[in-house]
Amino acid sequence: MGLRDVVVVGYDAISPLGEHLDEQWRKAAAGQSGIGSLTRFALPDGFPVRIAGQVPDIGTADYPFLSARHQAAWSSPVFKYALLTVTRALERSGLTITPEIAPRVAVTFGSAVGGLDAVVTADRRLQAENKLPHPYANPNSCINMVGGKVAIETGAQGPITAPITACATGLSSILIAALLLAQGRADVAICGAVDFALVEPIVAGFYTMNGIYIPKPGREDEPPQAASRPFSADRRGFVLSEGAAAIIVTTREFADAHGLKHVTELAGWGMTSDAHHFVAPYFPTVHQCMLEAIGDARLSPAAIDAVNAHATSTKVGDQVEYDALKAVFPDGLPPVSANKSLIGHAMGASSAIETVFTLHGMEQSLLLPTINYQPDPTIEIDCVAEGCRRLEQEYVLKNSFGFGGCNACAIFRRTG
């Protein structure tokens, strides 16, 4: 292995399962869902979406970016949740960004949706009250401003970019960081993603696209916790959720020189474009992306111990991912864990949160369960439906696929 290998030194996440990672992991391992009633905004009569995955309110304690004054200016929740996960991930890593290393610390933190809630609020104020937008309205809506605020908060002065690859944004942020580290442009990168898409027109728009969960006629009273069901015969679309996650990566050389502990590394990765359809996944390029990641890690498919799936609970998406997995693993699929069954679909943040769950599971030698599973005869899969499973994992394949045909796959390796 080389000195510029990409190792993971810290991570943190906030999801519908809770604010603190230990709490989220405990609930996830117990098969507890984070999906409930949609309360982010008042639901008018006839509004078609009634459930969601909502994160807890983190209040105004402890950190300057949680002060009432800061939140009044930076009103979109993407900022406080992103900054909190980054701060905690850095604390977990043990890294202090001093002026000496700051120019070598990159930020590749992104968002699929960003602060569009600020634009909606400004427009309603303009239309209803004829009042001009708040001075911070436009900065709140800039997707790259999340990474900018991360840099301001941490002092990171290296390369900065905001990867936007729809639902693959979180994982793409790590792969872009790997490029910067491999090219010697940085020694450390603050990666991750945040999304808070529970805004009326966005939620309703996913309904009109026929992608979001729609209960079967006669089953409208089905519990929210049972709605997200990847790979299941009765799957009926994704459950929209929200959240944030941060992952701190460094070169092996830097980590060892600064006494930073690491037990997982990025062993290989692939990125492809479907060049096919604006939302429907495409088997050839999804398949190719997985093969590229495994090949980049210099492995045979048989070396992969588990898969953390994209698995949104859509009819077409889950089928294409399964078909591609079956082609990659013709001698039999490894266990496949689908975290969206537990937390719903947090847009670009989903792949960051799921990566954190993947890394934590590798360290704990545990696979999280896929809940709500009912076997689909066209999908012969071991998706850990029986509950949390103990499994030593040296290599795990993480899949993420986004609108626009943005595919990202990564191989993570446990090294310690």
C-alpha positions as CSV (number, residue, x, y, z in Angstrom):
1,M,0.0,0.0,0.0
2,G,1.2,3.5,-0.7
3,L,1.8,6.5,1.5
4,R,-0.9,8.5,-0.3
5,D,-3.6,5.8,0.2
6,V,-6.8,7.4,1.4
7,V,-7.7,6.5,5.0
8,V,-10.7,7.5,7.1
9,V,-9.9,9.2,10.4
10,G,-13.3,10.5,11.5
11,Y,-17.0,10.6,10.7
12,D,-20.3,11.7,12.1
13,A,-24.0,11.7,10.9
14,I,-27.4,13.1,11.8
15,S,-30.4,11.2,10.4
16,P,-34.1,10.6,11.2
17,L,-32.8,8.0,13.7
18,G,-31.3,10.7,15.9
19,E,-28.8,13.4,16.5
20,H,-26.0,11.3,17.9
21,L,-24.3,8.5,16.1
22,D,-24.4,6.0,19.0
23,E,-28.2,6.6,19.3
24,Q,-28.7,6.1,15.6
25,W,-26.6,3.0,15.5
26,R,-28.4,1.4,18.4
27,K,-31.8,2.1,16.8
28,A,-30.7,0.9,13.4
29,A,-29.2,-2.3,14.8
30,A,-32.5,-2.9,16.5
31,G,-34.4,-2.5,13.2
32,Q,-36.1,0.7,14.3
33,S,-37.4,3.0,11.6
34,G,-36.9,6.8,11.6
35,I,-40.0,7.4,9.4
36,G,-43.0,9.1,10.8
37,S,-45.7,11.8,10.0
38,L,-44.6,14.7,7.9
39,T,-44.7,17.8,10.2
40,R,-42.1,20.1,8.6
41,F,-45.0,22.3,7.2
42,A,-48.8,22.4,7.6
43,L,-50.4,19.9,5.4
44,P,-53.3,21.3,3.4
45,D,-56.3,19.2,2.6
46,G,-55.5,16.8,-0.2
47,F,-51.7,17.2,0.0
48,P,-50.6,13.8,-1.4
49,V,-47.6,13.1,0.9
50,R,-48.1,12.6,4.6
51,I,-45.0,10.8,5.8
52,A,-41.2,11.6,5.9
53,G,-38.0,11.0,7.7
54,Q,-37.3,14.0,9.9
55,V,-34.2,14.7,12.0
56,P,-34.4,16.0,15.5
57,D,-34.0,19.7,16.3
58,I,-30.5,20.4,17.6
59,G,-31.4,23.6,19.4
60,T,-29.0,26.5,20.1
61,A,-26.5,25.0,22.4
62,D,-22.7,24.6,22.6
63,Y,-21.4,25.9,19.3
64,P,-21.3,29.5,17.8
65,F,-23.1,28.3,14.6
66,L,-26.0,27.2,16.8
67,S,-26.5,30.6,18.3
68,A,-29.9,32.3,17.7
69,R,-28.1,35.2,16.0
70,H,-26.3,32.9,13.6
71,Q,-29.4,30.9,12.8
72,A,-31.4,34.1,12.1
73,A,-28.9,34.9,9.3
74,W,-28.3,31.4,8.1
75,S,-31.9,30.2,8.3
76,S,-31.7,27.2,6.0
77,P,-31.1,24.1,8.2
78,V,-28.4,22.8,5.8
79,F,-25.9,25.1,7.5
80,K,-26.3,24.2,11.2
81,Y,-26.6,20.4,10.5
82,A,-23.6,20.4,8.1
83,L,-21.4,22.4,10.5
84,L,-22.4,20.2,13.5
85,T,-21.5,16.9,11.7
86,V,-18.2,18.4,10.5
87,T,-17.3,19.6,13.9
88,R,-18.0,16.3,15.5
89,A,-16.2,14.3,12.8
90,L,-13.1,16.5,13.3
91,E,-13.4,16.0,17.1
92,R,-13.7,12.2,16.5
93,S,-10.6,12.3,14.3
94,G,-8.4,14.1,16.8
95,L,-7.2,16.5,14.1
96,T,-6.7,20.1,14.9
97,I,-6.5,22.3,11.8
98,T,-3.6,24.6,12.6
99,P,-2.4,27.5,10.4
100,E,0.5,25.3,9.3
101,I,-1.7,22.5,7.8
102,A,-4.7,24.7,6.8
103,P,-3.5,25.2,3.2
104,R,-3.4,21.5,2.8
105,V,-6.9,20.8,4.0
106,A,-9.5,20.5,1.3
107,V,-13.3,20.8,1.5
108,T,-15.5,18.6,-0.8
109,F,-18.8,19.0,1.1
110,G,-21.9,19.1,-1.1
111,S,-25.7,19.0,-1.3
112,A,-28.2,17.9,-3.9
113,V,-30.8,20.5,-3.1
114,G,-29.0,23.1,-0.9
115,G,-31.0,25.9,0.7
116,L,-33.9,26.1,-1.7
117,D,-36.2,26.6,1.3
118,A,-34.7,30.1,1.6
119,V,-35.8,30.9,-2.0
120,V,-39.3,29.7,-1.3
121,T,-39.5,31.8,1.8
122,A,-38.2,34.9,0.0
123,D,-40.7,34.4,-2.8
124,R,-43.6,34.1,-0.5
125,R,-42.6,37.2,1.4
126,L,-42.3,39.1,-1.9
127,Q,-45.7,37.9,-3.1
128,A,-47.7,38.2,0.1
129,E,-46.1,41.3,1.7
130,N,-44.3,43.0,-1.2
131,K,-41.2,42.9,0.9
132,L,-37.8,42.4,-0.6
133,P,-35.8,39.3,0.3
134,H,-33.7,39.1,3.5
135,P,-30.0,40.1,2.7
136,Y,-29.0,36.5,3.4
137,A,-31.6,34.9,1.2
138,N,-29.3,34.4,-1.8
139,P,-26.3,33.2,0.2
140,N,-28.6,30.7,2.0
141,S,-29.6,29.3,-1.4
142,C,-26.1,28.8,-2.8
143,I,-25.2,25.2,-2.7
144,N,-21.5,25.8,-2.6
145,M,-22.0,28.1,0.4
146,V,-22.3,25.0,2.6
147,G,-18.7,24.1,1.8
148,G,-17.7,27.7,2.2
149,K,-19.2,27.9,5.7
150,V,-17.4,24.6,6.5
151,A,-14.1,26.2,5.5
152,I,-14.8,29.3,7.5
153,E,-15.7,27.3,10.6
154,T,-12.7,25.0,10.4
155,G,-10.1,27.2,8.9
156,A,-9.5,24.9,5.9
157,Q,-7.7,26.8,3.1
158,G,-7.0,24.0,0.6
159,P,-9.0,23.2,-2.6
160,I,-12.7,23.6,-2.1
161,T,-15.5,22.3,-4.3
162,A,-19.2,21.3,-3.9
163,P,-19.8,18.0,-5.7
164,I,-23.4,17.8,-6.9
165,T,-24.4,14.4,-8.3
166,A,-27.9,14.2,-7.0
167,C,-28.4,11.2,-4.7
168,A,-24.7,10.2,-5.1
169,T,-23.4,13.5,-3.8
170,G,-22.2,12.3,-0.4
171,L,-20.2,9.4,-1.9
172,S,-18.9,11.5,-4.8
173,S,-17.5,14.0,-2.2
174,I,-15.2,11.3,-1.0
175,L,-14.1,10.2,-4.5
176,I,-13.3,13.8,-5.5
177,A,-11.3,14.1,-2.3
178,A,-9.4,10.9,-3.2
179,L,-8.4,12.6,-6.5
180,L,-7.1,15.7,-4.7
181,L,-5.1,13.6,-2.2
182,A,-3.7,11.3,-4.9
183,Q,-2.5,14.3,-6.9
184,G,-0.8,15.8,-3.9
185,R,-3.1,18.8,-3.9
186,A,-4.1,18.2,-0.3
187,D,-3.3,16.0,2.7
188,V,-6.7,16.1,4.4
189,A,-10.2,16.5,3.1
190,I,-13.5,17.3,4.8
191,C,-16.1,15.4,2.9
192,G,-19.8,14.8,3.2
193,A,-23.3,16.1,2.3
194,V,-26.4,17.7,3.7
195,D,-30.0,17.9,2.4
196,F,-33.2,19.2,3.8
197,A,-35.7,18.8,1.0
198,L,-38.9,18.6,3.0
199,V,-40.1,21.8,1.4
200,E,-43.7,21.9,0.0
201,P,-43.0,22.2,-3.8
202,I,-40.1,19.8,-3.7
203,V,-42.1,17.1,-1.8
204,A,-45.1,17.6,-4.1
205,G,-42.8,17.5,-7.2
206,F,-41.5,14.1,-6.2
207,Y,-45.1,13.0,-6.0
208,T,-46.0,14.2,-9.5
209,M,-42.8,12.4,-10.8
210,N,-44.3,9.2,-9.4
211,G,-41.1,8.4,-7.4
212,I,-42.1,9.0,-3.9
213,Y,-44.0,6.5,-1.7
214,I,-47.7,6.3,-2.6
215,P,-49.8,3.8,-0.5
216,K,-51.7,1.2,-2.3
217,P,-55.5,2.0,-2.5
218,G,-57.1,0.5,0.6
219,R,-53.8,0.6,2.5
220,E,-53.7,4.4,3.3
221,D,-53.6,3.7,7.0
222,E,-50.3,1.7,6.7
223,P,-47.8,2.7,9.5
224,P,-45.2,5.2,8.2
225,Q,-42.5,2.9,9.6
226,A,-43.5,0.2,7.1
227,A,-43.4,2.4,4.0
228,S,-39.7,2.2,3.0
229,R,-39.1,-1.3,1.8
230,P,-36.2,-1.8,-0.6
231,F,-36.1,-4.9,-2.7
232,S,-39.5,-5.9,-1.5
233,A,-42.3,-7.3,-3.8
234,D,-44.6,-4.6,-2.5
235,R,-42.2,-1.6,-2.7
236,R,-44.0,1.6,-3.8
237,G,-41.4,4.3,-4.0
238,F,-39.0,6.1,-1.7
239,V,-39.8,8.0,1.5
240,L,-38.3,11.5,1.4
241,S,-36.1,12.3,4.4
242,E,-33.3,14.7,5.5
243,G,-30.0,14.6,7.3
244,A,-26.2,15.3,7.1
245,A,-23.0,13.4,7.4
246,A,-19.3,14.3,7.4
247,I,-16.3,12.0,6.7
248,I,-12.7,13.1,7.3
249,V,-10.1,11.5,5.0
250,T,-6.3,11.9,4.9
251,T,-3.4,10.2,3.2
252,R,-1.9,7.4,5.2
253,E,1.4,9.3,5.4
254,F,-0.3,12.3,7.0
255,A,-2.4,10.2,9.4
256,D,0.6,8.3,10.6
257,A,2.8,11.4,10.9
258,H,0.1,13.2,13.0
259,G,-0.9,10.2,15.2
260,L,-4.4,9.9,13.7
261,K,-6.0,6.5,14.2
262,H,-7.6,4.8,11.2
263,V,-9.1,1.4,10.7
264,T,-10.7,1.8,7.3
265,E,-9.5,3.0,3.9
266,L,-10.9,3.8,0.4
267,A,-9.5,0.8,-1.5
268,G,-11.0,1.6,-4.9
269,W,-13.8,3.4,-6.7
270,G,-15.7,4.0,-9.9
271,M,-17.8,6.7,-11.5
272,T,-19.9,6.4,-14.6
273,S,-22.7,8.4,-16.4
274,D,-25.8,6.6,-17.7
275,A,-26.1,8.9,-20.7
276,H,-29.5,7.3,-21.0
277,H,-32.5,8.8,-19.0
278,F,-32.9,11.7,-16.6
279,V,-34.1,9.5,-13.7
280,A,-34.3,5.8,-14.7
281,P,-31.1,3.9,-14.0
282,Y,-29.3,2.1,-16.8
283,F,-28.0,-1.5,-16.3
284,P,-24.9,-1.3,-18.5
285,T,-23.4,1.7,-16.8
286,V,-24.5,0.8,-13.3
287,H,-22.9,-2.6,-13.8
288,Q,-19.7,-0.9,-15.2
289,C,-19.4,1.4,-12.2
290,M,-19.4,-1.6,-9.8
291,L,-16.8,-3.4,-11.9
292,E,-14.6,-0.3,-12.1
293,A,-14.6,0.1,-8.3
294,I,-13.7,-3.6,-7.7
295,G,-11.1,-3.4,-10.4
296,D,-9.6,-0.2,-9.0
297,A,-9.2,-2.0,-5.7
298,R,-7.4,-4.9,-7.6
299,L,-9.9,-7.4,-6.3
300,S,-12.0,-10.2,-7.7
301,P,-15.7,-9.9,-6.9
302,A,-15.4,-12.9,-4.5
303,A,-13.3,-10.7,-2.2
304,I,-16.3,-8.5,-1.4
305,D,-17.8,-9.4,2.0
306,A,-21.0,-7.2,1.8
307,V,-22.7,-4.5,-0.2
308,N,-24.3,-1.3,1.1
309,A,-26.9,-0.7,-1.5
310,H,-28.5,2.4,-3.0
311,A,-31.9,0.7,-2.9
312,T,-34.5,3.5,-2.9
313,S,-37.6,1.2,-2.9
314,T,-38.6,2.1,-6.4
315,K,-39.7,-0.7,-8.7
316,V,-37.2,0.1,-11.5
317,G,-34.3,1.3,-9.4
318,D,-34.1,-1.7,-7.1
319,Q,-34.5,-4.1,-10.0
320,V,-31.7,-2.6,-12.0
321,E,-29.3,-2.5,-9.0
322,Y,-30.1,-6.2,-8.3
323,D,-29.6,-7.1,-11.9
324,A,-26.2,-5.4,-12.0
325,L,-25.2,-7.0,-8.7
326,K,-26.1,-10.4,-10.0
327,A,-24.0,-9.8,-13.1
328,V,-21.0,-8.6,-11.0
329,F,-21.4,-11.6,-8.6
330,P,-22.4,-14.5,-10.9
331,D,-21.3,-17.1,-8.3
332,G,-23.6,-15.6,-5.6
333,L,-24.3,-12.3,-4.1
334,P,-22.7,-11.3,-0.7
335,P,-25.2,-9.9,1.9
336,V,-26.8,-6.7,0.8
337,S,-27.8,-4.1,3.4
338,A,-30.3,-1.3,2.4
339,N,-30.2,1.5,5.0
340,K,-33.0,3.5,3.4
341,S,-35.4,1.0,4.8
342,L,-34.4,2.6,8.2
343,I,-33.9,6.3,7.4
344,G,-35.7,6.9,4.1
345,H,-34.0,8.8,1.2
346,A,-32.2,12.0,2.3
347,M,-31.2,12.9,-1.3
348,G,-27.5,13.7,-1.6
349,A,-27.0,13.3,2.1
350,S,-28.2,9.7,1.9
351,S,-25.0,8.3,0.5
352,A,-22.9,10.2,3.1
353,I,-25.0,8.9,6.0
354,E,-25.0,5.3,4.5
355,T,-21.2,5.6,4.1
356,V,-20.9,6.4,7.8
357,F,-23.1,3.5,8.7
358,T,-20.9,1.3,6.4
359,L,-17.7,2.4,8.0
360,H,-19.1,2.0,11.5
361,G,-20.5,-1.4,10.7
362,M,-17.1,-2.5,9.4
363,E,-15.5,-1.4,12.7
364,Q,-18.2,-3.1,14.7
365,S,-18.3,-6.3,12.5
366,L,-22.0,-5.8,12.1
367,L,-24.4,-5.5,9.1
368,L,-27.5,-3.4,9.6
369,P,-30.8,-5.1,8.8
370,T,-33.1,-4.3,5.8
371,I,-36.5,-3.9,7.5
372,N,-40.0,-4.3,6.0
373,Y,-38.7,-6.9,3.5
374,Q,-41.2,-9.1,1.6
375,P,-39.4,-11.4,-0.9
376,D,-39.7,-10.4,-4.6
377,P,-39.5,-13.5,-6.8
378,T,-37.5,-11.5,-9.4
379,I,-34.9,-10.4,-6.8
380,E,-33.2,-13.3,-5.2
381,I,-31.2,-11.5,-2.5
382,D,-29.9,-11.9,1.0
383,C,-30.7,-8.4,2.4
384,V,-30.2,-9.1,6.1
385,A,-33.9,-9.2,6.6
386,E,-33.8,-11.3,9.8
387,G,-32.1,-8.5,11.9
388,C,-28.7,-7.2,12.6
389,R,-26.0,-9.7,11.6
390,R,-22.5,-10.2,12.9
391,L,-20.0,-10.4,10.0
392,E,-16.3,-9.7,9.7
393,Q,-16.0,-7.3,6.7
394,E,-12.6,-6.7,5.1
395,Y,-14.1,-5.3,1.9
396,V,-17.5,-3.6,1.4
397,L,-19.0,-2.3,-1.8
398,K,-21.0,1.0,-1.4
399,N,-23.4,1.9,-4.3
400,S,-24.9,5.3,-4.9
401,F,-26.8,6.3,-8.0
402,G,-28.3,9.8,-8.7
403,F,-30.7,11.6,-11.0
404,G,-29.1,12.5,-14.3
405,G,-27.4,9.1,-14.4
406,C,-24.7,10.0,-11.9
407,N,-23.2,6.7,-10.6
408,A,-20.7,6.3,-7.8
409,C,-19.3,3.1,-6.3
410,A,-16.6,2.7,-3.7
411,I,-14.7,-0.2,-2.1
412,F,-13.9,0.3,1.6
413,R,-11.4,-1.9,3.3
414,R,-10.9,-2.6,7.0
415,T,-7.2,-2.3,7.8
416,G,-7.1,-2.6,11.6
